[in-house]
Amino acid sequence: DEIYVFTPKGRIVELPLGATAVDFAYAVHTDVGNSCVGARVDRNPYPLSKALKNGQTVEIISAPGARPNAAWLNYVVTSRARTKIRQVLKTMRREESITLGRRLLNHALGRHSIDSIYPENIQEVLTDLRLESTDDLLAAIGLGELMSIVIARRLLGDTEELTTTSSIPTDSKKKLPIRGAEGLL
């Protein structure tokens, strides 16, 4: 129930039956899999989703800025490839949620920003919420687990300051565009 394929340099790689070029890329090296954008099998372009056959020579085409695609999870068969893809997707999702959380919190803070808040206030909120770092706080806000306006009030320490919308400057009443949410109601 295994197949044997070759690298362009002639190295033999053993893969389970049904393995794809993405499985091959991760079998060679995690960085090769993470930067994979295409494949050539026996010097011809080959779909990443198509199963490899015994004796084929597989060459992975990679690009420096490439990242794994969530769709790959639908056709990889090796647990190594599946685990590595999930790991990268989780990291990418966390980075995006931290960025969104920072934008949402800064918007909720009005004339203040997260960088102007006293470190003691931030640490107190982190301790109360049992979070390790500011990034964990921002990620939770970005993922919708915490409300930015509630956290903003706690960070400022003055619950009256943000209770009315009139205390928020008019420039923060503008809509906050969120990329990737176009077309949602």
Buried (B, 14 or more C-beta within 10 A) or exposed (E): EEBEBBBEEEEEBEBEEBBBBBBBBBBBEBEBBBBBBBBBBEEEEBEBEEBBEEEBBBBBBBEEEEBBBEEBBEBBBBEEBBEBBEEBBEEEBBEBBBBBBBBBBBBBBBEBEBEEBEEEEBEBBBEEBEBEEBBBBBBBBBBEEBEBBEBBBBBBEEEEBBEEEEEBEEEBEEEEEEEEEEEEE
